[in-house]
Amino acid sequence: MFNDKTILITGGTGSFGKMYVRLILERYNPKKVIVFSRDELKQFEMSQVYNAPEMRYFLGDVRDPGRLMQAMDGVDFVIHAAALKQVPAAEYNPFECIKTNVHGAQNVIEAAIANGVDKVIALSTDKAANPVNLYGATKLASDKLFVAANNMVGGRRTRFGVVRYGNVVGSRGSIVPFFSKLLAEGATELPITHPDMTRFMITLPEGVSFVLKNFERMHGGEIFIPKIPSMRMVDLAHAMAPDLPQKIIGIRPGEKLHEVMCPADDSHLTLEFDDHYVIQPTIQFAHSVDFKSNRLGEQGRPVLQGFEYNSGNNTEWLSEARFLEMAAEAMAE
């Protein structure tokens, strides 16, 4: 699907972007891969590793519609990964988060439509489901914009979808490098916000592969959610430091006990497939779509009324041994 195609990724110097570029170059023969981001140092460092002839590095900010319009000229596929993601920073600088996560999303949509991009997938987060912090609220707004964009296209070919998943093991700012840093500094205990807290866990290669697969699956308007394991934070801490005590520090502002990916309020819109869920649009599109059958011919079935997919009621749990394997793989990337 991506052979001889031009692909652009916003926020492409982040953890996801680096893994995406690596896998796209390993698995396909793209015409161009454009990394669009605002940090020249990160682009320089990334270009030392990923310097294939197909690679292009564009400096720009998703807040700048003109630069996006220019960057998407001739692009076939877009992955929108750029976002301000730190929950405390978003709470302290709310409108800066809104400028990037909401206004930036609309800029990506308008540039994609104007340039006749084939398909766009925006990366979301479990925090966008029933959000309790500003970051999650902005990502929910972004999700709504990308879904509704399928009604903005008119007769044009551009289609938009969303991928929502949980915590990426070993990504920048996540708990694995945080705990690793504490242990390297000689910590005598590990902080846990609540003894019952759980989180969804996914590896970067799994996340990237899921996104790539959904370009093939999508009609446009879906929110795709992978079936992935959960883990209790006390088990994660025990896996990393079995001999250290844990200190309960309390749930931080804007933090949930369990993360949600398919809210109960959306159960009437949720379809279950073999390895993922799809939340159908809340609005009716001008073009009729049967989301129960995707473009790969996979069949989905409605979930029960009131169904909620959260990290606390998950049926799949990550063992400490498997988590350590995933963490080791992630830290070696």
C-alpha positions as CSV (number, residue, x, y, z in Angstrom):
1,M,0.0,0.0,0.0
2,F,2.9,2.4,0.8
3,N,5.2,1.4,-2.1
4,D,6.0,4.4,-4.3
5,K,3.9,6.7,-2.1
6,T,4.7,9.9,-0.2
7,I,4.0,9.8,3.5
8,L,4.2,12.7,6.0
9,I,4.2,12.4,9.7
10,T,3.7,15.4,12.0
11,G,5.7,15.3,15.2
12,G,7.9,12.8,13.5
13,T,10.9,13.2,15.7
14,G,9.1,11.6,18.7
15,S,9.3,8.0,19.9
16,F,6.4,7.0,17.6
17,G,7.8,8.8,14.6
18,K,11.2,7.2,14.8
19,M,9.8,3.7,15.1
20,Y,7.3,4.5,12.3
21,V,10.1,5.6,9.9
22,R,12.2,2.5,10.8
23,L,9.3,0.1,10.0
24,I,8.1,1.9,6.9
25,L,11.6,1.8,5.4
26,E,12.0,-1.9,6.4
27,R,8.6,-3.1,5.1
28,Y,8.0,-0.9,2.1
29,N,9.6,1.1,-0.7
30,P,8.1,4.6,-0.3
31,K,8.7,7.4,-2.7
32,K,9.2,9.9,0.1
33,V,8.9,9.9,3.9
34,I,8.5,13.4,5.3
35,V,9.2,14.1,8.9
36,F,7.4,17.4,9.9
37,S,8.3,18.8,13.3
38,R,9.5,22.0,14.9
39,D,12.7,20.9,16.7
40,E,15.8,21.3,14.4
41,L,18.1,19.5,16.9
42,K,15.9,16.4,17.0
43,Q,15.6,16.5,13.2
44,F,19.4,16.7,12.9
45,E,19.9,13.8,15.3
46,M,17.3,11.7,13.6
47,S,18.8,12.4,10.2
48,Q,22.1,10.9,11.3
49,V,20.3,7.6,11.8
50,Y,17.6,7.7,9.1
51,N,19.3,9.1,6.1
52,A,17.9,7.0,3.3
53,P,17.4,8.8,-0.1
54,E,13.6,8.8,0.5
55,M,13.9,10.8,3.7
56,R,12.9,14.5,3.9
57,Y,13.0,16.7,7.0
58,F,10.7,19.7,7.1
59,L,10.9,22.2,9.9
60,G,7.4,23.5,10.8
61,D,4.7,23.7,13.4
62,V,1.1,22.4,13.1
63,R,0.0,25.8,14.4
64,D,1.2,27.2,11.0
65,P,-1.4,26.4,8.3
66,G,0.7,27.9,5.5
67,R,3.7,25.7,6.2
68,L,1.4,22.6,6.5
69,M,-0.2,23.5,3.2
70,Q,3.2,23.6,1.6
71,A,4.5,20.4,3.2
72,M,1.5,18.3,2.1
73,D,1.9,19.1,-1.6
74,G,2.1,15.7,-3.4
75,V,1.5,13.7,-0.2
76,D,-0.5,10.5,-0.3
77,F,-0.8,9.6,3.4
78,V,-0.5,11.6,6.6
79,I,0.0,10.4,10.2
80,H,-0.8,13.2,12.7
81,A,1.3,12.5,15.8
82,A,2.2,16.1,16.8
83,A,0.8,17.1,20.2
84,L,1.5,18.6,23.5
85,K,1.2,15.6,25.8
86,Q,2.4,16.4,29.3
87,V,-0.7,16.5,31.6
88,P,0.8,18.9,34.2
89,A,2.2,21.3,31.5
90,A,-1.2,21.3,29.8
91,E,-3.0,22.2,33.0
92,Y,-0.6,25.1,33.6
93,N,-0.5,26.3,30.0
94,P,-4.0,25.4,28.8
95,F,-4.3,27.6,25.7
96,E,-0.9,26.6,24.4
97,C,-2.1,23.0,24.5
98,I,-5.3,24.0,22.7
99,K,-3.4,25.8,20.0
100,T,-1.4,22.7,19.2
101,N,-3.8,19.9,19.8
102,V,-7.1,21.5,18.6
103,H,-6.1,24.3,16.2
104,G,-3.2,22.3,14.9
105,A,-5.6,19.4,14.2
106,Q,-7.9,21.6,12.1
107,N,-4.9,22.9,10.2
108,V,-3.8,19.4,9.4
109,I,-7.3,18.6,8.2
110,E,-7.6,21.7,6.0
111,A,-4.1,21.2,4.4
112,A,-4.9,17.5,3.7
113,I,-8.2,18.3,2.0
114,A,-6.7,21.2,-0.1
115,N,-3.8,19.0,-1.3
116,G,-5.9,15.9,-2.1
117,V,-4.2,13.6,0.4
118,D,-5.6,10.1,0.2
119,K,-5.9,9.1,3.9
120,V,-5.0,10.7,7.2
121,I,-4.8,8.9,10.6
122,A,-4.6,11.0,13.8
123,L,-3.1,9.5,16.9
124,S,-5.2,9.8,20.0
125,T,-4.9,8.6,23.6
126,D,-6.9,6.7,26.2
127,K,-7.1,10.0,28.0
128,A,-9.5,11.3,25.3
129,A,-12.2,8.9,26.6
130,N,-14.2,10.5,29.3
131,P,-11.4,13.1,29.8
132,V,-10.6,14.5,33.3
133,N,-7.7,16.7,32.3
134,L,-7.1,19.3,29.7
135,Y,-4.8,17.2,27.6
136,G,-7.5,14.5,27.3
137,A,-10.1,17.2,26.5
138,T,-8.1,18.6,23.7
139,K,-7.5,15.2,22.2
140,L,-11.2,14.4,22.4
141,A,-11.8,17.6,20.5
142,S,-9.1,16.6,18.0
143,D,-10.8,13.2,17.6
144,K,-14.1,14.9,16.9
145,L,-12.5,17.2,14.3
146,F,-10.9,14.3,12.4
147,V,-14.1,12.2,12.4
148,A,-16.3,15.2,11.3
149,A,-13.7,16.0,8.6
150,N,-15.1,13.2,6.5
151,N,-18.2,15.3,6.0
152,M,-16.0,18.3,4.9
153,V,-14.5,16.6,1.9
154,G,-17.5,16.8,-0.4
155,G,-16.6,14.9,-3.5
156,R,-12.9,14.8,-2.7
157,R,-11.1,11.5,-2.0
158,T,-9.5,12.4,1.4
159,R,-10.6,10.2,4.3
160,F,-9.8,10.6,8.0
161,G,-9.5,8.1,10.8
162,V,-8.3,8.0,14.4
163,V,-6.2,5.5,16.3
164,R,-6.5,5.4,20.1
165,Y,-4.2,3.3,22.4
166,G,-2.7,3.3,25.8
167,N,0.7,3.7,27.4
168,V,3.7,3.0,25.2
169,V,6.3,1.0,27.1
170,G,9.5,2.9,27.2
171,S,8.4,6.0,25.4
172,R,9.7,9.4,26.4
173,G,8.1,10.6,29.6
174,S,6.6,7.2,30.5
175,I,7.0,5.3,33.7
176,V,9.7,2.8,32.6
177,P,12.4,5.5,31.9
178,F,11.2,7.4,35.0
179,F,11.6,4.4,37.3
180,S,14.9,3.4,35.5
181,K,16.3,6.9,36.3
182,L,15.2,6.7,39.9
183,L,16.9,3.2,40.3
184,A,20.1,4.4,38.6
185,E,20.2,7.3,41.1
186,G,20.0,4.9,44.0
187,A,16.3,5.2,45.0
188,T,15.4,3.4,48.1
189,E,11.6,3.2,47.2
190,L,9.4,3.7,44.2
191,P,6.4,6.1,44.2
192,I,3.0,4.6,43.4
193,T,0.0,6.9,43.1
194,H,-2.6,4.2,44.1
195,P,-2.3,0.5,45.0
196,D,-5.2,-0.4,42.6
197,M,-4.1,1.8,39.6
198,T,-4.0,0.0,36.2
199,R,-2.8,1.0,32.7
200,F,-3.0,-0.4,29.2
201,M,0.4,-1.3,27.8
202,I,1.6,-1.5,24.2
203,T,5.0,-1.5,22.6
204,L,6.0,1.0,19.9
205,P,6.3,-1.6,17.1
206,E,2.8,-2.8,18.0
207,G,1.4,0.7,18.0
208,V,3.0,1.5,14.6
209,S,1.9,-1.7,13.0
210,F,-1.6,-1.1,14.2
211,V,-1.6,2.4,12.6
212,L,-0.3,1.0,9.4
213,K,-2.9,-1.7,9.3
214,N,-5.7,0.7,9.8
215,F,-4.8,2.6,6.7
216,E,-5.8,-0.5,4.9
217,R,-8.9,-1.1,7.0
218,M,-10.4,2.4,7.2
219,H,-13.5,3.7,5.4
220,G,-13.1,7.1,7.1
221,G,-14.6,8.2,10.4
222,E,-13.6,5.3,12.6
223,I,-11.8,5.4,16.0
224,F,-9.7,2.3,16.0
225,I,-8.7,0.8,19.4
226,P,-6.4,-2.2,19.7
227,K,-7.0,-5.1,22.2
228,I,-3.9,-4.8,24.4
229,P,-3.0,-6.1,27.9
230,S,-3.3,-4.2,31.2
231,M,-1.0,-4.1,34.1
232,R,-1.3,-3.0,37.8
233,M,1.3,-0.3,38.6
234,V,2.3,-2.1,41.8
235,D,3.2,-5.1,39.7
236,L,5.1,-3.0,37.2
237,A,7.1,-1.5,40.1
238,H,7.7,-4.9,41.6
239,A,8.9,-6.2,38.3
240,M,11.5,-3.4,37.9
241,A,12.6,-3.4,41.6
242,P,11.4,-6.6,43.5
243,D,13.4,-5.8,46.6
244,L,12.4,-2.1,47.0
245,P,9.4,-0.9,49.0
246,Q,6.7,1.2,47.3
247,K,5.4,4.5,48.6
248,I,1.8,5.4,47.9
249,I,1.8,9.1,47.1
250,G,-1.8,9.6,46.0
251,I,-3.5,10.1,42.7
252,R,-2.2,13.3,41.0
253,P,-4.5,16.0,39.5
254,G,-6.0,14.9,36.2
255,E,-5.1,11.2,36.8
256,K,-7.5,8.3,36.6
257,L,-7.5,5.1,38.6
258,H,-8.2,3.1,35.4
259,E,-7.8,4.3,31.8
260,V,-10.8,4.0,29.5
261,M,-10.5,3.4,25.7
262,C,-14.2,2.5,24.8
263,P,-16.5,4.4,27.1
264,A,-19.8,2.9,28.2
265,D,-21.6,5.9,26.8
266,D,-20.3,4.9,23.3
267,S,-21.3,1.2,23.6
268,H,-24.1,1.7,21.1
269,L,-21.5,2.8,18.6
270,T,-18.8,0.2,19.4
271,L,-18.0,-2.8,17.2
272,E,-15.8,-5.6,18.3
273,F,-13.4,-7.2,15.8
274,D,-11.0,-10.1,16.5
275,D,-8.1,-8.0,17.6
276,H,-9.5,-4.5,17.9
277,Y,-12.6,-2.3,18.5
278,V,-14.0,0.4,16.4
279,I,-16.1,3.3,17.6
280,Q,-18.4,4.4,14.8
281,P,-19.1,8.1,14.2
282,T,-21.8,9.8,16.3
283,I,-22.9,11.8,13.2
284,Q,-24.4,10.6,9.9
285,F,-22.1,11.0,6.9
286,A,-23.3,12.2,3.5
287,H,-21.8,9.0,2.0
288,S,-23.2,5.7,3.4
289,V,-20.7,3.4,5.2
290,D,-21.2,0.0,6.7
291,F,-18.6,0.0,9.4
292,K,-19.3,-3.6,10.4
293,S,-17.2,-4.7,7.4
294,N,-13.9,-3.0,6.9
295,R,-11.9,-2.6,3.6
296,L,-10.0,-5.8,4.4
297,G,-13.2,-7.8,4.7
298,E,-12.9,-8.2,8.5
299,Q,-16.3,-8.4,10.3
300,G,-17.3,-6.6,13.4
301,R,-20.2,-7.2,15.8
302,P,-21.9,-4.8,18.2
303,V,-20.9,-5.0,21.8
304,L,-23.5,-5.3,24.6
305,Q,-25.2,-2.1,25.8
306,G,-23.1,-0.5,28.6
307,F,-19.9,-2.3,27.6
308,E,-16.8,-0.4,28.6
309,Y,-13.2,-1.3,27.7
310,N,-11.0,0.0,30.5
311,S,-7.7,-1.1,32.0
312,G,-9.4,-2.3,35.2
313,N,-11.9,-4.7,33.6
314,N,-9.6,-6.0,30.9
315,T,-9.5,-9.8,30.3
316,E,-5.9,-9.7,29.2
317,W,-3.2,-9.0,31.8
318,L,0.6,-8.5,31.4
319,S,2.8,-10.7,33.5
320,E,5.8,-9.3,35.2
321,A,8.1,-11.5,33.0
322,R,6.5,-10.4,29.8
323,F,6.6,-6.7,30.9
324,L,10.3,-7.0,31.6
325,E,10.9,-8.4,28.1
326,M,8.9,-5.5,26.6
327,A,10.8,-2.9,28.7
328,A,14.1,-4.4,27.7
329,E,13.2,-4.3,24.0
330,A,12.0,-0.7,24.3
331,M,15.0,0.6,26.1
332,A,17.2,-1.1,23.5
333,E,15.5,0.7,20.6
